[in-house]
């Protein structure tokens, strides 16, 4: 049976810009399958808003037991995705209320 709340659910996707697509092509061509963790770390440092390599680096840290470093990258990924979203997607019902009362002085992780 259809639940009333399920009928109002909408899905959104991110569309990559040409620049983002170009950076991901470089990543996939030169770094993703190289096994070079240093190259991955340098790519993430040089491209702090490209989320897929950040996720791969976070997974590496988790696999090495460096959970705090992995969590910091996951927080950064969430920050990037949140800021890439339209504010109205974050709080569709009460956007004006939320935007006036949201503390914007918090850091990104």
Beta strands, then each sheet from edge to edge (+ up, - down):
end
